Amino acid sequence: MPIELSTNYLPYVDEQFATESKLSLFTNEDFEFDGANTVKVYKVSTSKMNDYDRNGEKQATQPSRYGVLENLNATTETFTLRKDRSFTFPIDKLDEDETKQQLQGASALARQNREVTIPEVDTYTINQMIEGAGHKPNAKGLTDKNIYDEVMNASKALDDAEVPDAGRVIIVTPDVFTLIKKNKDFIKSTEIGQEMAIRGVVAMIDGLTVIKVPANRVPSDFGFLVAHKSATVAPQKLAEFKIHENPPFISGSLVEGRVVYDAFVLDNKKKAIYYQATS
C-alpha cells in the first residue's frame, strides 16, 4: 500500500524584500495643502545694478542719481495635487484562521505599503525630478573610468547655479554605485554615522550624500541624479489606512487605503537638479 506522507504548514510567511522610502533625504514638504487642493507661491524679480550718477549728469534722462526706476515683478506658480490613489482587499475570517493567522489585516496592510505604495510614490517623485531638472546633458555611457568626472561635472553645474553646498545629494542605482566604488578617485567617507546609514546614506562624494535606490524605481536609462532637497516639494496630504472588522457583506476584515500625494520642482530652483542619463 502507498504511504501518504504528512505535510506541515508553518506559521511563517516568505516575505518579499522591499526597500523603504528615502524621499525625505532629497525632497521637502515645505508647502501646506491643509484645506486646499491647490497652492500658489510667488516668484519675485530683482533689479539690475547701475552706475551711481554722482554729478547728476544723467538727470535729464533719469529721475534719480541711483538709476532708472525699475518695477519688480511678482508672478505666481500654481501647484495642484494630481495623485489620489487607493487600494482595498478583503480577508475572509476562515482564510485567516486556516492559514494559522498568517493572513491577517495588519500584516497584509504593512506588506501592501512596503511592496506597492512606497515604490509607487518613490518612482513617481524621481520621475518628476527628472522631468523638471534644469541640467540635462546628453546621454552617455558611464564606466568606472569616467563616472567620477561626470559626478564632478554635476557638482560644478550646481556650483555655477549658486546652489548651496549643504543639502546636496546624488541618487544612484546599485550598478552605478558599483562603478563609483571601482573608480580610483573614489574615497568612501569614514564619518557616516549609524543613523545616516539606517536612513539610506551609503557614502559621501565631494560633499554629496550618496543615496542608493533600486533600479526598478527609476527609468531604464537612469545614470544618476544630483539634486538639492530644496528644489523638490513632495507633499503627502493624506495617508489613510483602515481595517474594518466584519463590515456589511464580508465575514472577516476589509482593508482600505488612500494616499494623496504629488511632487513639484520649483521653477527658480530647477537648476539645483542635474540628471545624467546613460546611453
Secondary structure, 3 states (H helix, E strand, C coil): CCCCCCCCCCCCCCCCCCCCCCHHHCCECCCCCCCCCEEEEEEECCCCCCCCCCCCCCCCCCCCCCCCCCCCCEEEEEEECCEEEEEEEEEEHHHHHCCCCCCCHHHHHHHHHHHHHHHHHHHHHHHHHHHHCCECCCCCCCCCCCHHHHHHHHHHHHHHCCCCCCCEEEEECHHHHHHHHHCCCCCCCCCCCHHHHHHCEEEEECCEEEEECCHHHCCCCEEEEEEEHHHEECCEEEEEEEEEECCCCCCEEEEEEEEEECCEECHHHHHHEEEEECC
